[in-house]
Amino acid sequence: MEQQIADLLRQNQDLIRALQIREDSHSHKVTVQFEKFDEENENFDSFIERFETYLDVQNVPIANRAKVFVSSLSAKLYQLLKNLLAPDIPSDQTVRTVPFALKGRVENEIDRLEKEGIIEKVDSSEWATPVVPVVKSDGSIRLCADYSVTLNPNLIVPQHPLPRLDEIFGSLNGGKQFTKLDFKHAYLQMKVHPDSQKLMTINTHKGLYICKRLMYGLNGAPAIWQRYVDGLFQGMDGVKVFMDDARITGSDEISHFTALEEFFKKCREHGLKLNLNKSKFFQNEINFLGHRIDSKGLHKTDEKISAVVNAPVPRNVHEVKSFLGLVNFYGKFCENLATIANPLHNLTKKNVRFLWSKDCQVAFEQIKKEICSPKILVHYDPSLPLTLASDASPVGIGCVLSHVYPDGSERPIAFASRTLSGSEKKYSQIDKEALSIVWAVRKFYLYLKGRRFTLITDHKPLIAIFGSKRGLPVLAATRLLHYALILQSFEFDIIFRKTIEHGNADFLSRLPKTSEELEVKDDITIFQMSQIEALPVTSKELRRETSKDIELGPLLRALREGKDLQGEGSPVYH
């Protein structure tokens, strides 16, 4: 198996990074090769989004998807496969010296773990991992094992997706009060198979100990724990568990009590222990995953706001990236964060000399001001109407997901935007507008799938294309056909709103979030151009004569400018 994967990787070493189309002269089949993942210039989230879009548009068979994925990895990423292939080689690491100030507390923690049956002393072991003492906020010690030098490189890591923030916060909607519960030493509550206990042996200054419970520092421990609690509390209304934190709520006191009662019953049945000192009951607001949550919605926390406001002026690229990372955590609260931060993003580009200019200082101060603004994102509520407004500009696309309240007001759930790639910037305006809709729908898939919502656009031609019950015209562009197929799996109404009333999405599209740039080469355009080359006229002749045509000329200009094609005096197009 290892040789097969190595051969497969070598075969793809010389693949060009761009999507390239190859036509078979016998079958006239078009084969598309996927652009490789560039770990230096592309973050993994962007790669996954690009990969999923590719699979949807190209209708890649399930049997071929793994092969496409492997072929998109560079040789440098061969190490990612090592965990699946590594041999079972014992490793014995020497004990690490414990600082004098921590020695007493470390010994007390070792004694506690041994007394509670979590670890057991042994005389010898083929495997031995050094420990790393971590001082917690209350001054106590958490004993972690540095399995990165022993066991982790040789593990087949279990896969379980951690819940997304959108999913977690969405599960708390409608709550009036909130209960915060903490699992006591979460991982240490999970028993380990006897065969694995010897492999997890730790090496301390007090001797060797086998571990009978899941230890901190073990690769895959978070996924193992999250998979366990997800299965345990699945289907319980008002209950959400993320790692060792549980949040419980209800629309009223009765439902809140009911959820608490069911949660405690599950814990008793499975022997799970909670930390009473860290638990809080029936709070009007709680802090969870860097946000302050109350009945009105999501707020920024004072601690993170303070960290941004008190941040010193960055002195190098590394500090700029750290600052932007902190700021982007609250990006969903800010409509214009991407453009304000543009001078700072430019500093992080390759081959750009670090120079803190006046524009950088202005952006730095404006970001702090924006983060301090008292904006609230409302909770997602399945009972309220949902709208999705999208728009496109020459440089980016943006969208706003909102609820419509009984008084007619629209209140935002989240904002999003991204910069157009080089090929996307060459799209006609109607294609850019259609792209913004498809991207927005994919971005907020968790909220939109399975329920009816309203799409809002300021580009009137899309009403006839995506809102028509008669289907797309036969001569519609191939790209629009693909977009329409993607949207067919959603239930929506599409309405037109004038640009002047479409401010949120329009503003976001013109001020896109540059950190989410996605370079996707357009295989459809390349294919169409390859067909035009076979025609008895050149593309230049077609372009010149089309622009001079009495009907096609105005139509072409209208499409480029996004104007209404059904205006008074305009010919009717079929």
Secondary structure, 3 states (H helix, E strand, C coil): CHHHHHHHHHHCCCCCCCCEEEECCCCCCEEEECCCCCCCCCCHHHHHHHHHHHHHHHCCCHHHHHHHHHHCCCHHHHHHHHHHHCCCCCCECCCCCCCHHHHHHHHHHHHHHHHCCCEEEECCCCCEEEEEEEECCCCCEEEEECHHHCCHHHCCCCCCCCCCHHHHHHCCCCCCEEEEEEECCHHHHCECCHHHHHHCCEEECCEEEEECECCCCCCCHHHHHHHHHHHHCCCCCCEEEECCEEEEEECCHHHHHHHHHHHHHHHHHHCCCECHHHCEEEECEEEECCEEEECCEEEECHHHHHHHHCCCCCCCHHHHHHHHHHHHCCHHHCCCHHHHCHHHHHHCCCCCCCCCCHHHHHHHHHHHHHHHCCCCECCCCCCCCEEEEEEECCCEEEEEEEEECCCCCEEEEEEEEEECCCCHHHCCHHHHHHHHHHHHHHHCHHHHCCCEEEEEECCCHHHHHHCCCCCCCCCCCHHHHHHHHHHCCCEEEEEECCHHHCHHHHHHHHCCCHHHCCCCCCHHHHHHHHHHCCCCCCHHHHHHHHHHCCCHHHHHHHHHHCCCCCCCCCCCCC
